[in-house]
Amino acid sequence: MTVETGKKAPDFSLEATNGEKVKLSDYKGKNVILYFYPKDMTPGCTTQACDFRDQHENFSELDTVILGVSPDPLSKHEKFIEKHGLPFLLLVDEDHKVAELYDVWNLKKNFGKEYMGIERSTFIIDKEGQLVKEWRKVKVKGHVEEALAYIKENLN
């Protein structure tokens, strides 16, 4: 299955920071921001998570749930949430199966080294489970506001 705007978003089940297995299909009837990020506690990922935190109430008012996904283990996600007061779930994708499903597990280059990792990406899924918008290779600055504006204009 490939991820394609206008098609049903691929369902999955991952361990979440609420201690439960969470499925995307659990959120039918709500809009979902599904965002993939490389690593807890790193500067860009912290800024992005805190931007989502700061806009959380605005997303909630638009009947939108935020789910963050990275390959970090549950214990690291819990520390990340605690340290930054994140009011949304983080999902554990240690084997990067969901990242692969959404085609965000890619070859990256950093300081001359090549490695596989998460390409920072955001997907908006509507109340019927359709993928309606995607951003790949996300630049953190201004991104959360852009996602919020998209939901206000198109899914409200």
Residue frames as qw, qx, qy, qz and C-alpha x, y, z in Angstrom:
[[0.000, 0.888, 0.459, 0.000, 0.00, 0.00, 0.00],
 [0.411, 0.197, -0.015, 0.890, 1.28, 3.45, -0.86],
 [0.071, -0.637, -0.432, 0.635, 0.30, 6.69, 0.79],
 [0.196, 0.316, 0.497, 0.784, -1.60, 8.93, -1.57],
 [0.176, 0.210, 0.264, -0.925, -3.50, 12.16, -1.01],
 [0.590, 0.104, -0.242, -0.763, -7.21, 11.63, -1.60],
 [0.688, -0.019, -0.714, -0.129, -7.05, 7.94, -0.62],
 [0.778, -0.598, -0.130, -0.141, -7.71, 6.17, 2.66],
 [0.028, -0.755, 0.604, -0.254, -4.76, 6.60, 5.04],
 [0.658, 0.095, -0.743, 0.077, -3.07, 3.29, 5.94],
 [0.697, -0.643, 0.010, -0.317, -4.22, 2.06, 9.35],
 [0.506, 0.350, -0.676, 0.406, -1.72, 0.89, 11.95],
 [0.722, -0.658, -0.184, -0.105, -1.45, -0.05, 15.60],
 [0.474, 0.448, -0.464, 0.599, 1.37, 1.29, 17.80],
 [0.537, -0.487, -0.524, 0.448, 2.15, 1.49, 21.50],
 [0.035, 0.786, 0.113, 0.607, 1.34, 4.96, 22.84],
 [0.198, 0.301, -0.536, 0.764, 2.35, 7.01, 25.84],
 [0.611, -0.336, 0.125, -0.706, -1.06, 6.42, 27.43],
 [0.384, -0.277, 0.856, -0.208, -0.04, 2.78, 27.92],
 [0.746, 0.357, 0.480, -0.292, -2.37, 1.50, 25.22],
 [0.408, 0.093, 0.675, 0.607, -2.09, 0.27, 21.66],
 [0.297, 0.633, 0.149, -0.699, -3.44, 3.03, 19.45],
 [0.488, 0.319, 0.688, 0.431, -4.86, 2.53, 15.98],
 [0.004, 0.037, -0.247, -0.968, -5.36, 5.31, 13.47],
 [0.322, -0.378, -0.699, -0.514, -8.89, 3.96, 12.91],
 [0.311, -0.481, -0.666, 0.478, -9.64, 4.68, 16.62],
 [0.080, -0.420, -0.116, 0.896, -9.93, 8.33, 15.59],
 [0.048, 0.402, 0.699, 0.589, -12.57, 8.00, 12.89],
 [0.201, -0.838, -0.503, -0.069, -14.90, 10.98, 13.29],
 [0.314, -0.862, 0.071, 0.392, -12.00, 13.32, 14.13],
 [0.544, 0.781, -0.274, 0.138, -9.34, 14.98, 12.01],
 [0.852, -0.409, 0.105, 0.308, -5.86, 13.64, 12.73],
 [0.252, 0.861, -0.439, 0.035, -2.47, 15.29, 12.44],
 [0.959, -0.157, 0.112, 0.207, -0.02, 12.42, 12.14],
 [0.236, 0.902, -0.356, 0.063, 3.49, 13.77, 12.33],
 [0.944, -0.024, -0.089, 0.316, 6.70, 11.80, 12.04],
 [0.037, -0.937, 0.320, -0.137, 9.84, 13.20, 13.62],
 [0.630, 0.447, -0.606, 0.189, 13.39, 11.84, 13.94],
 [0.593, -0.035, -0.649, 0.476, 14.23, 11.88, 17.66],
 [0.459, -0.829, -0.319, -0.020, 13.00, 12.98, 21.09],
 [0.544, -0.735, -0.001, 0.405, 14.95, 15.74, 22.88],
 [0.545, 0.095, 0.306, 0.775, 16.73, 17.07, 19.78],
 [0.025, -0.327, -0.094, 0.940, 16.46, 20.80, 18.99],
 [0.291, 0.006, -0.503, -0.813, 14.25, 20.65, 15.87],
 [0.423, -0.322, -0.830, -0.167, 12.00, 17.92, 17.24],
 [0.239, -0.431, -0.594, 0.636, 11.60, 19.74, 20.55],
 [0.113, 0.225, -0.071, -0.965, 10.67, 22.99, 18.78],
 [0.381, -0.116, -0.671, -0.626, 8.15, 21.17, 16.62],
 [0.398, -0.388, -0.821, 0.130, 6.58, 19.30, 19.56],
 [0.155, -0.418, -0.426, 0.787, 6.36, 22.51, 21.60],
 [0.213, 0.092, -0.307, -0.923, 4.76, 24.35, 18.65],
 [0.450, -0.283, -0.761, -0.371, 2.11, 21.61, 18.46],
 [0.344, -0.399, -0.696, 0.488, 1.73, 21.85, 22.26],
 [0.038, -0.286, -0.168, 0.943, 1.23, 25.62, 22.08],
 [0.399, 0.069, -0.377, -0.833, -1.46, 25.23, 19.39],
 [0.070, -0.118, -0.989, 0.062, -3.06, 22.12, 20.91],
 [0.228, 0.469, 0.591, -0.615, -6.16, 23.94, 22.13],
 [0.376, 0.500, -0.224, -0.747, -6.73, 25.50, 18.70],
 [0.283, 0.157, -0.881, -0.344, -6.46, 22.08, 17.04],
 [0.036, 0.248, 0.910, -0.329, -8.84, 20.59, 19.63],
 [0.329, 0.492, 0.287, -0.754, -11.41, 23.30, 18.89],
 [0.493, 0.441, -0.457, -0.595, -11.26, 22.13, 15.25],
 [0.935, -0.040, 0.227, -0.270, -11.93, 18.52, 16.33],
 [0.678, 0.579, -0.438, 0.111, -8.36, 17.55, 15.49],
 [0.856, -0.480, 0.161, 0.107, -6.13, 15.05, 17.32],
 [0.268, 0.799, -0.538, 0.021, -2.32, 15.27, 17.19],
 [0.960, -0.206, 0.168, 0.088, -0.24, 12.07, 17.12],
 [0.115, 0.823, -0.548, -0.094, 3.57, 12.18, 17.04],
 [0.996, 0.034, 0.075, 0.037, 5.54, 9.17, 15.80],
 [0.189, 0.783, -0.592, 0.026, 9.25, 8.38, 16.10],
 [0.800, 0.133, -0.583, 0.054, 11.45, 5.30, 16.51],
 [0.034, -0.474, 0.623, -0.621, 12.26, 6.23, 20.12],
 [0.368, -0.228, -0.890, 0.140, 11.29, 3.77, 22.88],
 [0.386, -0.742, -0.494, -0.238, 8.36, 4.43, 25.22],
 [0.586, -0.566, -0.261, 0.518, 10.63, 5.50, 28.11],
 [0.342, -0.052, 0.169, 0.923, 12.17, 8.28, 25.99],
 [0.137, -0.540, -0.512, -0.654, 8.74, 9.45, 24.79],
 [0.502, -0.716, -0.481, 0.065, 7.54, 9.62, 28.39],
 [0.505, -0.420, -0.094, 0.748, 10.54, 11.78, 29.40],
 [0.175, 0.209, 0.380, 0.884, 9.98, 14.02, 26.37],
 [0.296, -0.664, -0.544, -0.419, 6.31, 14.53, 27.30],
 [0.568, -0.664, -0.367, 0.319, 7.14, 15.17, 30.95],
 [0.481, -0.235, 0.035, 0.844, 9.95, 17.62, 30.24],
 [0.039, 0.060, 0.327, 0.942, 7.93, 19.71, 27.75],
 [0.352, 0.317, 0.536, -0.699, 4.35, 19.25, 28.99],
 [0.222, 0.074, -0.688, -0.687, 3.12, 17.72, 25.74],
 [0.553, 0.099, 0.474, -0.678, -0.67, 17.23, 25.85],
 [0.808, 0.352, -0.213, -0.422, -0.85, 14.70, 22.98],
 [0.931, -0.165, 0.323, 0.042, 0.18, 11.09, 22.47],
 [0.171, 0.671, -0.674, -0.258, 3.54, 10.00, 21.14],
 [0.970, 0.110, 0.069, -0.205, 3.64, 6.63, 19.40],
 [0.465, -0.545, 0.665, 0.211, 6.49, 4.10, 19.45],
 [0.838, 0.523, -0.051, -0.147, 7.66, 2.92, 16.01],
 [0.483, -0.648, 0.551, 0.207, 10.97, 1.28, 17.00],
 [0.636, 0.041, 0.691, 0.342, 10.98, -1.09, 14.02],
 [0.093, 0.434, -0.241, -0.863, 9.96, 1.84, 11.74],
 [0.258, 0.314, 0.882, 0.237, 7.22, -0.24, 10.08],
 [0.177, 0.831, 0.482, -0.214, 4.71, 2.62, 10.15],
 [0.073, -0.749, 0.274, 0.598, 7.35, 5.09, 8.96],
 [0.210, -0.133, 0.815, 0.523, 7.97, 2.74, 6.03],
 [0.244, 0.572, 0.783, 0.005, 4.22, 2.42, 5.42],
 [0.121, 0.928, 0.238, -0.259, 4.03, 6.21, 5.11],
 [0.720, 0.489, 0.081, 0.486, 7.27, 6.32, 3.09],
 [0.113, -0.952, 0.161, -0.233, 9.13, 8.54, 5.57],
 [0.762, -0.477, 0.372, 0.232, 11.93, 6.07, 6.49],
 [0.662, 0.740, -0.029, 0.113, 14.59, 7.24, 4.07],
 [0.756, 0.043, -0.070, 0.650, 18.30, 7.54, 3.44],
 [0.129, -0.989, -0.068, 0.014, 19.57, 10.71, 5.08],
 [0.673, 0.328, -0.193, 0.634, 22.89, 12.53, 4.93],
 [0.371, -0.925, -0.033, -0.073, 24.39, 14.45, 7.83],
 [0.283, -0.819, 0.480, 0.138, 27.95, 15.73, 8.06],
 [0.312, 0.543, -0.733, -0.264, 29.00, 13.42, 5.22],
 [0.202, -0.062, 0.963, -0.167, 27.47, 10.30, 6.80],
 [0.552, -0.079, -0.490, -0.670, 24.62, 8.35, 5.27],
 [0.085, 0.049, 0.910, -0.402, 22.09, 6.53, 7.42],
 [0.264, -0.471, -0.721, -0.435, 18.45, 5.50, 7.44],
 [0.075, -0.252, -0.564, 0.783, 16.09, 7.66, 9.46],
 [0.171, 0.734, 0.631, -0.181, 12.81, 9.54, 9.65],
 [0.179, 0.287, 0.280, 0.898, 12.20, 12.30, 7.14],
 [0.098, 0.331, 0.501, -0.794, 10.24, 14.90, 9.13],
 [0.173, -0.227, -0.676, -0.680, 6.74, 14.73, 7.65],
 [0.318, 0.198, 0.552, -0.745, 3.16, 15.63, 8.55],
 [0.133, -0.254, -0.828, -0.482, -0.05, 14.06, 7.29],
 [0.407, 0.059, 0.333, -0.849, -3.57, 15.37, 7.78],
 [0.115, -0.206, -0.950, -0.202, -6.29, 12.74, 7.79],
 [0.393, -0.264, -0.093, -0.876, -9.92, 13.79, 7.72],
 [0.575, -0.174, 0.512, -0.614, -12.83, 12.48, 9.79],
 [0.921, 0.226, -0.009, -0.317, -13.52, 9.71, 7.25],
 [0.800, -0.320, 0.440, 0.254, -9.92, 8.46, 7.35],
 [0.690, 0.648, 0.148, 0.287, -8.87, 9.99, 4.02],
 [0.549, -0.316, 0.086, 0.769, -5.40, 11.47, 3.64],
 [0.274, 0.897, 0.347, 0.014, -6.12, 15.06, 2.59],
 [0.182, 0.937, -0.258, 0.149, -2.75, 16.81, 2.94],
 [0.894, -0.236, -0.017, 0.380, 0.89, 15.89, 3.37],
 [0.085, 0.938, -0.333, 0.050, 4.08, 17.80, 3.98],
 [0.946, -0.032, -0.043, 0.321, 7.42, 16.07, 3.48],
 [0.586, 0.177, -0.132, 0.780, 10.90, 17.31, 4.40],
 [0.254, -0.896, -0.343, -0.123, 9.20, 19.68, 6.82],
 [0.309, 0.357, -0.313, 0.824, 11.02, 22.80, 7.96],
 [0.304, -0.451, -0.728, 0.417, 9.96, 23.36, 11.57],
 [0.039, -0.290, -0.177, 0.940, 9.62, 27.16, 11.59],
 [0.415, 0.213, -0.102, -0.879, 6.01, 28.12, 10.82],
 [0.266, -0.002, -0.907, -0.325, 4.93, 24.56, 10.00],
 [0.033, -0.371, -0.855, 0.361, 2.42, 24.05, 12.83],
 [0.235, 0.505, 0.190, -0.809, 0.70, 27.35, 11.99],
 [0.318, 0.272, -0.618, -0.665, 0.51, 26.26, 8.34],
 [0.197, -0.159, -0.966, -0.056, -1.09, 22.94, 9.34],
 [0.068, 0.469, 0.637, -0.608, -3.58, 24.75, 11.59],
 [0.284, 0.450, -0.134, -0.836, -4.49, 27.17, 8.80],
 [0.267, 0.088, -0.833, -0.477, -5.02, 24.26, 6.40],
 [0.110, -0.343, -0.916, 0.180, -7.48, 22.58, 8.80],
 [0.133, 0.510, 0.368, -0.766, -9.33, 25.86, 9.45],
 [0.305, 0.424, -0.338, -0.783, -9.70, 26.54, 5.73],
 [0.435, 0.196, -0.755, -0.450, -10.45, 23.02, 4.49],
 [0.410, -0.154, -0.898, 0.051, -11.82, 20.79, 7.25],
 [0.041, 0.143, 0.561, -0.815, -13.87, 23.07, 9.43]]
